[in-house]
Amino acid sequence: DDVEFAVQLDAYSLAADQDSPAALRADLLTTVMHEFGHVLGYDHADEGLMDDLLPLGTRRTSATDEVFGGYGE
C-alpha cells in the first residue's frame, strides 16, 4: 500500500509527509520499477518513472503502466 506517501503531488506521484518514515528516502518500489524499465530496454526520460533522477520521498504511482503498459502487445 502507499500509506507512507500521503501527499498527492500529481496524477502519477505521491510524496511522504515530513514525519513519515519514507521522508527523504529512496522508494524501493519506484527504484526497482525504474531498473526493470532498463531491463526492458527503456532509456532515461525527462520525467516520470524513467527520469534520470528519482526524487527522495516520492513514489511514482504510474510505475506499472509506464514500464509494462506496452508489454506483450
PDB file of N, CA, C and O in Angstrom:
ATOM      1  N   ASP A   1       0.827  -1.170   0.000  1.00  0.00           N
ATOM      2  CA  ASP A   1       0.000   0.000   0.000  1.00  0.00           C
ATOM      3  C   ASP A   1       0.885   1.253   0.000  1.00  0.00           C
ATOM      4  O   ASP A   1       2.106   1.158   0.127  1.00  0.00           O
ATOM      5  N   ASP A   2       0.276   2.386  -0.139  1.00  0.00           N
ATOM      6  CA  ASP A   2       1.010   3.649  -0.227  1.00  0.00           C
ATOM      7  C   ASP A   2       0.846   4.496   1.030  1.00  0.00           C
ATOM      8  O   ASP A   2       0.946   5.720   0.955  1.00  0.00           O
ATOM      9  N   VAL A   3       0.598   3.881   2.177  1.00  0.00           N
ATOM     10  CA  VAL A   3       0.281   4.622   3.396  1.00  0.00           C
ATOM     11  C   VAL A   3       1.389   5.609   3.798  1.00  0.00           C
ATOM     12  O   VAL A   3       1.095   6.646   4.393  1.00  0.00           O
ATOM     13  N   GLU A   4       2.638   5.306   3.486  1.00  0.00           N
ATOM     14  CA  GLU A   4       3.736   6.210   3.839  1.00  0.00           C
ATOM     15  C   GLU A   4       3.746   7.462   2.980  1.00  0.00           C
ATOM     16  O   GLU A   4       4.380   8.457   3.333  1.00  0.00           O
ATOM     17  N   PHE A   5       3.046   7.418   1.852  1.00  0.00           N
ATOM     18  CA  PHE A   5       3.054   8.506   0.880  1.00  0.00           C
ATOM     19  C   PHE A   5       1.661   9.130   0.829  1.00  0.00           C
ATOM     20  O   PHE A   5       0.834   8.752  -0.001  1.00  0.00           O
ATOM     21  N   ALA A   6       1.408  10.086   1.719  1.00  0.00           N
ATOM     22  CA  ALA A   6       0.068  10.632   1.908  1.00  0.00           C
ATOM     23  C   ALA A   6      -0.219  11.883   1.090  1.00  0.00           C
ATOM     24  O   ALA A   6      -1.368  12.323   1.039  1.00  0.00           O
ATOM     25  N   VAL A   7       0.774  12.462   0.456  1.00  0.00           N
ATOM     26  CA  VAL A   7       0.596  13.722  -0.269  1.00  0.00           C
ATOM     27  C   VAL A   7       0.555  13.441  -1.773  1.00  0.00           C
ATOM     28  O   VAL A   7       1.516  12.919  -2.340  1.00  0.00           O
ATOM     29  N   GLN A   8      -0.559  13.789  -2.411  1.00  0.00           N
ATOM     30  CA  GLN A   8      -0.696  13.612  -3.860  1.00  0.00           C
ATOM     31  C   GLN A   8      -0.013  14.787  -4.559  1.00  0.00           C
ATOM     32  O   GLN A   8      -0.469  15.924  -4.439  1.00  0.00           O
ATOM     33  N   LEU A   9       1.070  14.528  -5.283  1.00  0.00           N
ATOM     34  CA  LEU A   9       1.785  15.590  -5.994  1.00  0.00           C
ATOM     35  C   LEU A   9       1.138  15.901  -7.332  1.00  0.00           C
ATOM     36  O   LEU A   9       0.943  17.065  -7.683  1.00  0.00           O
ATOM     37  N   ASP A  10       0.811  14.862  -8.069  1.00  0.00           N
ATOM     38  CA  ASP A  10       0.134  14.987  -9.347  1.00  0.00           C
ATOM     39  C   ASP A  10      -0.570  13.658  -9.612  1.00  0.00           C
ATOM     40  O   ASP A  10      -0.671  12.824  -8.713  1.00  0.00           O
ATOM     41  N   ALA A  11      -1.045  13.459 -10.807  1.00  0.00           N
ATOM     42  CA  ALA A  11      -1.806  12.246 -11.112  1.00  0.00           C
ATOM     43  C   ALA A  11      -0.975  10.975 -10.977  1.00  0.00           C
ATOM     44  O   ALA A  11      -1.528   9.884 -10.842  1.00  0.00           O
ATOM     45  N   TYR A  12       0.346  11.109 -11.014  1.00  0.00           N
ATOM     46  CA  TYR A  12       1.202   9.925 -11.042  1.00  0.00           C
ATOM     47  C   TYR A  12       2.239   9.863  -9.934  1.00  0.00           C
ATOM     48  O   TYR A  12       3.059   8.944  -9.929  1.00  0.00           O
ATOM     49  N   SER A  13       2.239  10.788  -9.008  1.00  0.00           N
ATOM     50  CA  SER A  13       3.271  10.812  -7.973  1.00  0.00           C
ATOM     51  C   SER A  13       2.687  11.116  -6.598  1.00  0.00           C
ATOM     52  O   SER A  13       1.791  11.947  -6.448  1.00  0.00           O
ATOM     53  N   LEU A  14       3.221  10.420  -5.605  1.00  0.00           N
ATOM     54  CA  LEU A  14       2.879  10.652  -4.204  1.00  0.00           C
ATOM     55  C   LEU A  14       4.143  11.037  -3.463  1.00  0.00           C
ATOM     56  O   LEU A  14       5.238  10.613  -3.835  1.00  0.00           O
ATOM     57  N   ALA A  15       4.001  11.839  -2.414  1.00  0.00           N
ATOM     58  CA  ALA A  15       5.148  12.227  -1.595  1.00  0.00           C
ATOM     59  C   ALA A  15       4.884  11.839  -0.144  1.00  0.00           C
ATOM     60  O   ALA A  15       3.736  11.765   0.295  1.00  0.00           O
ATOM     61  N   ALA A  16       5.956  11.595   0.585  1.00  0.00           N
ATOM     62  CA  ALA A  16       5.861  11.274   2.000  1.00  0.00           C
ATOM     63  C   ALA A  16       5.781  12.559   2.822  1.00  0.00           C
ATOM     64  O   ALA A  16       6.447  13.547   2.511  1.00  0.00           O
ATOM     65  N   ASP A  17       4.951  12.536   3.885  1.00  0.00           N
ATOM     66  CA  ASP A  17       4.940  13.649   4.838  1.00  0.00           C
ATOM     67  C   ASP A  17       6.302  13.751   5.504  1.00  0.00           C
ATOM     68  O   ASP A  17       7.069  12.788   5.510  1.00  0.00           O
ATOM     69  N   GLN A  18       6.603  14.917   6.065  1.00  0.00           N
ATOM     70  CA  GLN A  18       7.893  15.125   6.728  1.00  0.00           C
ATOM     71  C   GLN A  18       8.112  14.174   7.895  1.00  0.00           C
ATOM     72  O   GLN A  18       9.253  13.808   8.179  1.00  0.00           O
ATOM     73  N   ASP A  19       7.051  13.769   8.575  1.00  0.00           N
ATOM     74  CA  ASP A  19       7.186  12.881   9.722  1.00  0.00           C
ATOM     75  C   ASP A  19       7.047  11.399   9.353  1.00  0.00           C
ATOM     76  O   ASP A  19       7.055  10.543  10.238  1.00  0.00           O
ATOM     77  N   SER A  20       6.921  11.091   8.074  1.00  0.00           N
ATOM     78  CA  SER A  20       6.801   9.714   7.605  1.00  0.00           C
ATOM     79  C   SER A  20       8.173   9.036   7.588  1.00  0.00           C
ATOM     80  O   SER A  20       9.183   9.697   7.348  1.00  0.00           O
ATOM     81  N   PRO A  21       8.220   7.728   7.838  1.00  0.00           N
ATOM     82  CA  PRO A  21       9.488   7.002   7.735  1.00  0.00           C
ATOM     83  C   PRO A  21      10.075   7.033   6.323  1.00  0.00           C
ATOM     84  O   PRO A  21      11.269   6.795   6.139  1.00  0.00           O
ATOM     85  N   ALA A  22       9.238   7.326   5.333  1.00  0.00           N
ATOM     86  CA  ALA A  22       9.693   7.356   3.944  1.00  0.00           C
ATOM     87  C   ALA A  22      10.240   8.717   3.518  1.00  0.00           C
ATOM     88  O   ALA A  22      10.776   8.852   2.418  1.00  0.00           O
ATOM     89  N   ALA A  23      10.108   9.722   4.376  1.00  0.00           N
ATOM     90  CA  ALA A  23      10.580  11.071   4.025  1.00  0.00           C
ATOM     91  C   ALA A  23      12.090  11.056   3.798  1.00  0.00           C
ATOM     92  O   ALA A  23      12.846  10.469   4.572  1.00  0.00           O
ATOM     93  N   LEU A  24      12.505  11.710   2.728  1.00  0.00           N
ATOM     94  CA  LEU A  24      13.919  11.855   2.370  1.00  0.00           C
ATOM     95  C   LEU A  24      14.643  10.532   2.200  1.00  0.00           C
ATOM     96  O   LEU A  24      15.845  10.435   2.451  1.00  0.00           O
ATOM     97  N   ARG A  25      13.908   9.511   1.772  1.00  0.00           N
ATOM     98  CA  ARG A  25      14.498   8.204   1.491  1.00  0.00           C
ATOM     99  C   ARG A  25      14.072   7.769   0.093  1.00  0.00           C
ATOM    100  O   ARG A  25      13.026   8.177  -0.412  1.00  0.00           O
ATOM    101  N   ALA A  26      14.898   6.941  -0.513  1.00  0.00           N
ATOM    102  CA  ALA A  26      14.564   6.398  -1.825  1.00  0.00           C
ATOM    103  C   ALA A  26      13.428   5.394  -1.668  1.00  0.00           C
ATOM    104  O   ALA A  26      13.433   4.588  -0.738  1.00  0.00           O
ATOM    105  N   ASP A  27      12.465   5.440  -2.563  1.00  0.00           N
ATOM    106  CA  ASP A  27      11.365   4.482  -2.553  1.00  0.00           C
ATOM    107  C   ASP A  27      11.796   3.231  -3.302  1.00  0.00           C
ATOM    108  O   ASP A  27      12.084   3.288  -4.498  1.00  0.00           O
ATOM    109  N   LEU A  28      11.841   2.105  -2.605  1.00  0.00           N
ATOM    110  CA  LEU A  28      12.321   0.864  -3.200  1.00  0.00           C
ATOM    111  C   LEU A  28      11.459   0.427  -4.380  1.00  0.00           C
ATOM    112  O   LEU A  28      11.991   0.004  -5.406  1.00  0.00           O
ATOM    113  N   LEU A  29      10.134   0.523  -4.251  1.00  0.00           N
ATOM    114  CA  LEU A  29       9.262   0.111  -5.350  1.00  0.00           C
ATOM    115  C   LEU A  29       9.547   0.928  -6.609  1.00  0.00           C
ATOM    116  O   LEU A  29       9.678   0.365  -7.696  1.00  0.00           O
ATOM    117  N   THR A  30       9.642   2.236  -6.471  1.00  0.00           N
ATOM    118  CA  THR A  30       9.921   3.097  -7.620  1.00  0.00           C
ATOM    119  C   THR A  30      11.290   2.777  -8.218  1.00  0.00           C
ATOM    120  O   THR A  30      11.439   2.722  -9.438  1.00  0.00           O
ATOM    121  N   THR A  31      12.283   2.567  -7.364  1.00  0.00           N
ATOM    122  CA  THR A  31      13.639   2.269  -7.834  1.00  0.00           C
ATOM    123  C   THR A  31      13.689   0.949  -8.598  1.00  0.00           C
ATOM    124  O   THR A  31      14.295   0.870  -9.667  1.00  0.00           O
ATOM    125  N   VAL A  32      13.054  -0.083  -8.054  1.00  0.00           N
ATOM    126  CA  VAL A  32      13.051  -1.390  -8.718  1.00  0.00           C
ATOM    127  C   VAL A  32      12.318  -1.316 -10.050  1.00  0.00           C
ATOM    128  O   VAL A  32      12.782  -1.874 -11.044  1.00  0.00           O
ATOM    129  N   MET A  33      11.182  -0.635 -10.081  1.00  0.00           N
ATOM    130  CA  MET A  33      10.449  -0.498 -11.342  1.00  0.00           C
ATOM    131  C   MET A  33      11.258   0.288 -12.374  1.00  0.00           C
ATOM    132  O   MET A  33      11.219  -0.025 -13.564  1.00  0.00           O
ATOM    133  N   HIS A  34      11.985   1.300 -11.924  1.00  0.00           N
ATOM    134  CA  HIS A  34      12.866   2.062 -12.815  1.00  0.00           C
ATOM    135  C   HIS A  34      13.914   1.134 -13.438  1.00  0.00           C
ATOM    136  O   HIS A  34      14.160   1.174 -14.643  1.00  0.00           O
ATOM    137  N   GLU A  35      14.521   0.303 -12.598  1.00  0.00           N
ATOM    138  CA  GLU A  35      15.553  -0.611 -13.098  1.00  0.00           C
ATOM    139  C   GLU A  35      14.967  -1.683 -14.007  1.00  0.00           C
ATOM    140  O   GLU A  35      15.610  -2.081 -14.979  1.00  0.00           O
ATOM    141  N   PHE A  36      13.753  -2.160 -13.711  1.00  0.00           N
ATOM    142  CA  PHE A  36      13.077  -3.091 -14.615  1.00  0.00           C
ATOM    143  C   PHE A  36      12.849  -2.430 -15.971  1.00  0.00           C
ATOM    144  O   PHE A  36      12.938  -3.088 -17.008  1.00  0.00           O
ATOM    145  N   GLY A  37      12.559  -1.149 -15.962  1.00  0.00           N
ATOM    146  CA  GLY A  37      12.411  -0.414 -17.214  1.00  0.00           C
ATOM    147  C   GLY A  37      13.664  -0.511 -18.071  1.00  0.00           C
ATOM    148  O   GLY A  37      13.577  -0.680 -19.287  1.00  0.00           O
ATOM    149  N   HIS A  38      14.836  -0.403 -17.436  1.00  0.00           N
ATOM    150  CA  HIS A  38      16.094  -0.552 -18.181  1.00  0.00           C
ATOM    151  C   HIS A  38      16.240  -1.967 -18.734  1.00  0.00           C
ATOM    152  O   HIS A  38      16.676  -2.152 -19.870  1.00  0.00           O
ATOM    153  N   VAL A  39      15.873  -2.965 -17.929  1.00  0.00           N
ATOM    154  CA  VAL A  39      15.941  -4.359 -18.382  1.00  0.00           C
ATOM    155  C   VAL A  39      15.071  -4.562 -19.619  1.00  0.00           C
ATOM    156  O   VAL A  39      15.423  -5.326 -20.517  1.00  0.00           O
ATOM    157  N   LEU A  40      13.939  -3.875 -19.658  1.00  0.00           N
ATOM    158  CA  LEU A  40      13.037  -3.982 -20.804  1.00  0.00           C
ATOM    159  C   LEU A  40      13.457  -3.107 -21.986  1.00  0.00           C
ATOM    160  O   LEU A  40      12.798  -3.103 -23.026  1.00  0.00           O
ATOM    161  N   GLY A  41      14.556  -2.365 -21.822  1.00  0.00           N
ATOM    162  CA  GLY A  41      15.087  -1.589 -22.941  1.00  0.00           C
ATOM    163  C   GLY A  41      14.787  -0.109 -22.937  1.00  0.00           C
ATOM    164  O   GLY A  41      15.137   0.587 -23.889  1.00  0.00           O
ATOM    165  N   TYR A  42      14.151   0.393 -21.896  1.00  0.00           N
ATOM    166  CA  TYR A  42      13.841   1.817 -21.825  1.00  0.00           C
ATOM    167  C   TYR A  42      15.071   2.612 -21.375  1.00  0.00           C
ATOM    168  O   TYR A  42      15.815   2.172 -20.499  1.00  0.00           O
ATOM    169  N   ASP A  43      15.273   3.765 -21.973  1.00  0.00           N
ATOM    170  CA  ASP A  43      16.325   4.691 -21.562  1.00  0.00           C
ATOM    171  C   ASP A  43      15.738   5.720 -20.606  1.00  0.00           C
ATOM    172  O   ASP A  43      14.529   5.752 -20.375  1.00  0.00           O
ATOM    173  N   HIS A  44      16.606   6.558 -20.055  1.00  0.00           N
ATOM    174  CA  HIS A  44      16.127   7.634 -19.191  1.00  0.00           C
ATOM    175  C   HIS A  44      15.278   8.603 -20.000  1.00  0.00           C
ATOM    176  O   HIS A  44      15.506   8.815 -21.191  1.00  0.00           O
ATOM    177  N   ALA A  45      14.295   9.186 -19.324  1.00  0.00           N
ATOM    178  CA  ALA A  45      13.391  10.156 -19.935  1.00  0.00           C
ATOM    179  C   ALA A  45      13.461  11.453 -19.138  1.00  0.00           C
ATOM    180  O   ALA A  45      14.136  11.522 -18.111  1.00  0.00           O
ATOM    181  N   ASP A  46      12.770  12.467 -19.609  1.00  0.00           N
ATOM    182  CA  ASP A  46      12.778  13.769 -18.949  1.00  0.00           C
ATOM    183  C   ASP A  46      11.841  13.832 -17.751  1.00  0.00           C
ATOM    184  O   ASP A  46      11.923  14.773 -16.961  1.00  0.00           O
ATOM    185  N   GLU A  47      10.956  12.859 -17.597  1.00  0.00           N
ATOM    186  CA  GLU A  47      10.002  12.882 -16.487  1.00  0.00           C
ATOM    187  C   GLU A  47       9.490  11.476 -16.234  1.00  0.00           C
ATOM    188  O   GLU A  47       9.770  10.553 -16.999  1.00  0.00           O
ATOM    189  N   GLY A  48       8.746  11.323 -15.164  1.00  0.00           N
ATOM    190  CA  GLY A  48       8.103  10.051 -14.860  1.00  0.00           C
ATOM    191  C   GLY A  48       9.053   9.024 -14.282  1.00  0.00           C
ATOM    192  O   GLY A  48      10.131   9.351 -13.786  1.00  0.00           O
ATOM    193  N   LEU A  49       8.634   7.793 -14.357  1.00  0.00           N
ATOM    194  CA  LEU A  49       9.389   6.693 -13.770  1.00  0.00           C
ATOM    195  C   LEU A  49      10.795   6.583 -14.338  1.00  0.00           C
ATOM    196  O   LEU A  49      11.718   6.245 -13.597  1.00  0.00           O
ATOM    197  N   MET A  50      10.992   6.849 -15.595  1.00  0.00           N
ATOM    198  CA  MET A  50      12.299   6.694 -16.224  1.00  0.00           C
ATOM    199  C   MET A  50      13.122   7.979 -16.208  1.00  0.00           C
ATOM    200  O   MET A  50      14.112   8.086 -16.931  1.00  0.00           O
ATOM    201  N   ASP A  51      12.728   8.944 -15.400  1.00  0.00           N
ATOM    202  CA  ASP A  51      13.527  10.153 -15.198  1.00  0.00           C
ATOM    203  C   ASP A  51      14.915   9.727 -14.719  1.00  0.00           C
ATOM    204  O   ASP A  51      15.041   8.751 -13.981  1.00  0.00           O
ATOM    205  N   ASP A  52      15.942  10.440 -15.128  1.00  0.00           N
ATOM    206  CA  ASP A  52      17.299  10.049 -14.714  1.00  0.00           C
ATOM    207  C   ASP A  52      17.579  10.364 -13.249  1.00  0.00           C
ATOM    208  O   ASP A  52      18.578   9.897 -12.702  1.00  0.00           O
ATOM    209  N   LEU A  53      16.724  11.138 -12.612  1.00  0.00           N
ATOM    210  CA  LEU A  53      16.872  11.444 -11.192  1.00  0.00           C
ATOM    211  C   LEU A  53      15.521  11.254 -10.511  1.00  0.00           C
ATOM    212  O   LEU A  53      14.578  12.002 -10.770  1.00  0.00           O
ATOM    213  N   LEU A  54      15.432  10.250  -9.640  1.00  0.00           N
ATOM    214  CA  LEU A  54      14.195   9.997  -8.909  1.00  0.00           C
ATOM    215  C   LEU A  54      14.287  10.714  -7.565  1.00  0.00           C
ATOM    216  O   LEU A  54      15.205  10.442  -6.791  1.00  0.00           O
ATOM    217  N   PRO A  55      13.359  11.621  -7.270  1.00  0.00           N
ATOM    218  CA  PRO A  55      13.431  12.387  -6.028  1.00  0.00           C
ATOM    219  C   PRO A  55      13.189  11.517  -4.786  1.00  0.00           C
ATOM    220  O   PRO A  55      12.406  10.568  -4.819  1.00  0.00           O
ATOM    221  N   LEU A  56      13.870  11.857  -3.706  1.00  0.00           N
ATOM    222  CA  LEU A  56      13.706  11.137  -2.451  1.00  0.00           C
ATOM    223  C   LEU A  56      12.331  11.419  -1.862  1.00  0.00           C
ATOM    224  O   LEU A  56      11.788  12.511  -2.028  1.00  0.00           O
ATOM    225  N   GLY A  57      11.775  10.434  -1.177  1.00  0.00           N
ATOM    226  CA  GLY A  57      10.484  10.605  -0.530  1.00  0.00           C
ATOM    227  C   GLY A  57       9.310  10.646  -1.486  1.00  0.00           C
ATOM    228  O   GLY A  57       8.231  11.117  -1.127  1.00  0.00           O
ATOM    229  N   THR A  58       9.509  10.154  -2.708  1.00  0.00           N
ATOM    230  CA  THR A  58       8.461  10.199  -3.727  1.00  0.00           C
ATOM    231  C   THR A  58       8.231   8.816  -4.308  1.00  0.00           C
ATOM    232  O   THR A  58       9.177   8.086  -4.602  1.00  0.00           O
ATOM    233  N   ARG A  59       6.955   8.462  -4.472  1.00  0.00           N
ATOM    234  CA  ARG A  59       6.586   7.204  -5.135  1.00  0.00           C
ATOM    235  C   ARG A  59       5.923   7.551  -6.447  1.00  0.00           C
ATOM    236  O   ARG A  59       4.987   8.348  -6.497  1.00  0.00           O
ATOM    237  N   ARG A  60       6.417   6.945  -7.505  1.00  0.00           N
ATOM    238  CA  ARG A  60       5.808   7.116  -8.828  1.00  0.00           C
ATOM    239  C   ARG A  60       4.721   6.061  -8.961  1.00  0.00           C
ATOM    240  O   ARG A  60       5.029   4.886  -9.158  1.00  0.00           O
ATOM    241  N   THR A  61       3.462   6.454  -8.859  1.00  0.00           N
ATOM    242  CA  THR A  61       2.351   5.507  -8.866  1.00  0.00           C
ATOM    243  C   THR A  61       2.038   4.963 -10.248  1.00  0.00           C
ATOM    244  O   THR A  61       1.312   3.976 -10.368  1.00  0.00           O
ATOM    245  N   SER A  62       2.558   5.569 -11.269  1.00  0.00           N
ATOM    246  CA  SER A  62       2.307   5.096 -12.628  1.00  0.00           C
ATOM    247  C   SER A  62       3.349   4.077 -13.056  1.00  0.00           C
ATOM    248  O   SER A  62       3.434   3.739 -14.236  1.00  0.00           O
ATOM    249  N   ALA A  63       4.139   3.585 -12.116  1.00  0.00           N
ATOM    250  CA  ALA A  63       5.246   2.700 -12.429  1.00  0.00           C
ATOM    251  C   ALA A  63       4.825   1.520 -13.297  1.00  0.00           C
ATOM    252  O   ALA A  63       5.444   1.277 -14.333  1.00  0.00           O
ATOM    253  N   THR A  64       3.813   0.797 -12.914  1.00  0.00           N
ATOM    254  CA  THR A  64       3.399  -0.387 -13.668  1.00  0.00           C
ATOM    255  C   THR A  64       2.953  -0.014 -15.064  1.00  0.00           C
ATOM    256  O   THR A  64       3.346  -0.665 -16.032  1.00  0.00           O
ATOM    257  N   ASP A  65       2.140   1.019 -15.188  1.00  0.00           N
ATOM    258  CA  ASP A  65       1.661   1.430 -16.507  1.00  0.00           C
ATOM    259  C   ASP A  65       2.795   1.893 -17.400  1.00  0.00           C
ATOM    260  O   ASP A  65       2.829   1.550 -18.581  1.00  0.00           O
ATOM    261  N   GLU A  66       3.722   2.663 -16.858  1.00  0.00           N
ATOM    262  CA  GLU A  66       4.810   3.199 -17.669  1.00  0.00           C
ATOM    263  C   GLU A  66       5.745   2.103 -18.153  1.00  0.00           C
ATOM    264  O   GLU A  66       6.150   2.112 -19.315  1.00  0.00           O
ATOM    265  N   VAL A  67       6.096   1.158 -17.286  1.00  0.00           N
ATOM    266  CA  VAL A  67       7.067   0.122 -17.660  1.00  0.00           C
ATOM    267  C   VAL A  67       6.416  -0.998 -18.441  1.00  0.00           C
ATOM    268  O   VAL A  67       6.962  -1.441 -19.452  1.00  0.00           O
ATOM    269  N   PHE A  68       5.261  -1.467 -17.996  1.00  0.00           N
ATOM    270  CA  PHE A  68       4.656  -2.640 -18.606  1.00  0.00           C
ATOM    271  C   PHE A  68       3.452  -2.329 -19.483  1.00  0.00           C
ATOM    272  O   PHE A  68       2.780  -3.251 -19.947  1.00  0.00           O
ATOM    273  N   GLY A  69       3.165  -1.067 -19.720  1.00  0.00           N
ATOM    274  CA  GLY A  69       1.992  -0.688 -20.500  1.00  0.00           C
ATOM    275  C   GLY A  69       1.934  -1.306 -21.875  1.00  0.00           C
ATOM    276  O   GLY A  69       0.866  -1.735 -22.311  1.00  0.00           O
ATOM    277  N   GLY A  70       3.048  -1.363 -22.567  1.00  0.00           N
ATOM    278  CA  GLY A  70       3.074  -1.918 -23.920  1.00  0.00           C
ATOM    279  C   GLY A  70       3.602  -3.334 -23.973  1.00  0.00           C
ATOM    280  O   GLY A  70       3.724  -3.913 -25.052  1.00  0.00           O
ATOM    281  N   TYR A  71       3.916  -3.898 -22.820  1.00  0.00           N
ATOM    282  CA  TYR A  71       4.482  -5.250 -22.775  1.00  0.00           C
ATOM    283  C   TYR A  71       3.464  -6.291 -23.222  1.00  0.00           C
ATOM    284  O   TYR A  71       2.324  -6.294 -22.757  1.00  0.00           O
ATOM    285  N   GLY A  72       3.867  -7.149 -24.099  1.00  0.00           N
ATOM    286  CA  GLY A  72       3.013  -8.231 -24.552  1.00  0.00           C
ATOM    287  C   GLY A  72       2.111  -7.862 -25.706  1.00  0.00           C
ATOM    288  O   GLY A  72       1.295  -8.677 -26.137  1.00  0.00           O
ATOM    289  N   GLU A  73       2.242  -6.644 -26.218  1.00  0.00           N
ATOM    290  CA  GLU A  73       1.392  -6.250 -27.352  1.00  0.00           C
ATOM    291  C   GLU A  73       2.013  -6.711 -28.653  1.00  0.00           C
ATOM    292  O   GLU A  73       1.450  -6.476 -29.723  1.00  0.00           O
TER     293      GLU A  73
END
